Amino acid sequence: MKKLVSLACVALMLFSLAAAGGCGKAEDVIKLGWMGSLTGDQAAYGTCESQTLKLLVDEKNAAGGILGKQIQLICYDTKGDAQEAINVAKRLCAQDKVCAIIGPNASGQCIAIQSVLDEYHISDMSTVATNEKVTVQDGVLKEYNFRVCFLDPEQGRIAGSFVYDYLKYTKAAILYDVNDDYGQGLKDNFIKVFEAKGGTIVAEEGYNGGDTDFTSQLTKIKEANPEIIFTPIFYQDFINIHKQARTLGIEVPMLGGDGCASEVLFDAADAVDGSYVINHVSLTDPAGEDFRAKYAGKYNGAKMELNGYMAYDAFLIWCAAVEHAGSDDAEAIAKAYTEVEVEGMTGKIKISPENHNPVGKSGCVERIDGVNKTYIFETKIPTE
Amino acid sequence: MGIGYYLQQLVNGICLGGMYALMSVGYSLVYSIMNFSNFAHGGVIMVGAYVGYYALTALGCPFLIAFLLCGVGSGLLAIVIERLVYNPLRKRHAPSLYFIISAMGASIFLENFVIASIDGTPRNYPAVFANSISIGGLSLGIDSLLMIIVSAAALLILMFIIQKTKIGLAIRACSYNERASTLMGVNGDLVIFTVFLMGGILAGFAGILYGMRFIVKPTIGQVTNKSFVAAVFGGLGSLPGAILGSLLLGIMEIFVASWNSTLRDLFVYALLILVLVVKPSGLMGKVTEDKA
């Protein structure tokens, strides 16, 4: 009798296992995870990323999916919080068993989820995390962290070649916050490139974060008579410096990094008119017109943010990696990331195996049109 | 670097100093009567800057109206603070340390009140006077010019009130000896009311001028730290001292910054310590007691 019961049990177990296996086959999909801020300060960024991915996944599925399978996109909110990002990463890896993750947009969250990725051997492709430590920390490469955006120091190099090669200016002044790593990195790389090309830094002035009066430094800069002022700072100081420079009679344009690109600039539209900002992509680049129209059509005329472009490129390279690997195995995809090359929204993307950063990406420079309160696409500059 | 360069820096220094002067007079006025440093003054200036911002943007007022509204708003706020915070302490004859701590509390309260009720995002004034005039190679922003004119006019009116009117006489009497003056029939409450009202109005003017030139955010009250240094440097309690100290501090700060911009704050606070150690009464101060 006992034997019979155990036999029956075994039979039952076998049956349920087969049934479960059958179920698995029935929903044979490739699972892609996304995480980012859907609430909090950066909600606008995350919302745009997830909506872009939904749009792209729907399109891809309608066209037959990938490797003959449909893609299932799973999105979670990190609330802009590093701790929450870890929880979300665990859920994606352990519970949903995704084959790869796209996002989050902030460096702090990307750095936080590293241990989870390492534990589950699942890769993450970050969108706009520009801090160096996202992929390499203390000289050690993070095996499962990747990104599609360029790094902070590269902007300095872009600035250098924009001023010298594109604008053909040879005399530049610099005004930056001496206490800020971001600005320091941009400044050093700008000087390196600009001087190597033959340009001269006629004035290099600093200030302490929190200062509001820049007249002293600007008067010195005016005396040095530069053709442009490089300002690797954030948008609020960018506005103040412009206002004070204009009242001091300084009419030359200024050039800021991605920290300056903001709609807030148009509060001081007259003062900032004619200056330039570097960005990852032009929000008015004609090449992105189709994409913007499609997005606006699907989401009630919503405006495309920078993050949408970055999510677009992250998705493209993920598709390429899956096809290259020929499977949805997480390890194989992580390996394939450094072997594929795609033509993305923000230029050609090839991830370096040494540091998991994209190689030779272009930066885009936009001119501020204060009259119409908009950015005008100026040019693309490669980082090397 | 030609003479034009140094003149331009001098002009920059006077503009900066003019703004410090508008702020530091408020400190000195209160100090001269009540013998404590009213650190809530920075909060009053900040609220003035917000009043100006909303008057210009949400209400769409012309500049002059917005300017006057700032004076009224900050003046009222200063009186409210006096009534709610300092008056009860005064009635109990609390030591001046209590006043200082309450003032700091009021200042932090105002800052956080604005963060909670509006938000912490910096705001930019609409361009009211964005142009500049050029005299012999010197560039002077209309806003800077306005700042100097307004500072000078407001301070002259203040000096007139203090030197030539009856309430001014009462203020001067109280600043020598409050208890003796009140025994002689001076209305001490009225004097204090007037002092806070005048200090508040000037704070409102300083607020809108500061906001116009720089930015509005809840923490701008902290810039008054430097005007406080200017007041100590000139001699706390002395109005001409506060003005002289402010102008000198502004000019020195600009020249230090033009030499090495990272040293500017180091210089300002080193000067504060030096003055307190070597000559606590400042350039034109009257007493050498505690300067808190």
Chai-1 contact restraints between the chains, C-beta under 6 A:
chainA,res_idxA,chainB,res_idxB,connection_type,confidence,min_distance_angstrom,max_distance_angstrom,comment,restraint_id
A,V178,B,T262,contact,1.0,0.0,6.0,A-B,restraint_1
A,G206,B,S261,contact,1.0,0.0,6.0,A-B,restraint_2
A,G206,B,T262,contact,1.0,0.0,6.0,A-B,restraint_3
A,Y207,B,S261,contact,1.0,0.0,6.0,A-B,restraint_4
A,T212,B,F214,contact,1.0,0.0,6.0,A-B,restraint_5
A,D213,B,L16,contact,1.0,0.0,6.0,A-B,restraint_6
A,T215,B,N12,contact,1.0,0.0,6.0,A-B,restraint_7
A,S216,B,N12,contact,1.0,0.0,6.0,A-B,restraint_8
A,S216,B,I254,contact,1.0,0.0,6.0,A-B,restraint_9
A,S216,B,A257,contact,1.0,0.0,6.0,A-B,restraint_10
A,S216,B,S258,contact,1.0,0.0,6.0,A-B,restraint_11
A,Q217,B,S261,contact,1.0,0.0,6.0,A-B,restraint_12
A,T219,B,Q8,contact,1.0,0.0,6.0,A-B,restraint_13
A,T219,B,Q9,contact,1.0,0.0,6.0,A-B,restraint_14
A,K220,B,S258,contact,1.0,0.0,6.0,A-B,restraint_15
A,E223,B,Y5,contact,1.0,0.0,6.0,A-B,restraint_16
A,Q236,B,P122,contact,1.0,0.0,6.0,A-B,restraint_17
A,N240,B,F214,contact,1.0,0.0,6.0,A-B,restraint_18
A,T247,B,S132,contact,1.0,0.0,6.0,A-B,restraint_19
A,T247,B,G141,contact,1.0,0.0,6.0,A-B,restraint_20
A,L248,B,S139,contact,1.0,0.0,6.0,A-B,restraint_21
A,G249,B,S139,contact,1.0,0.0,6.0,A-B,restraint_22
A,D267,B,N124,contact,1.0,0.0,6.0,A-B,restraint_23
A,A268,B,N124,contact,1.0,0.0,6.0,A-B,restraint_24
A,D270,B,A127,contact,1.0,0.0,6.0,A-B,restraint_25
A,D270,B,A130,contact,1.0,0.0,6.0,A-B,restraint_26
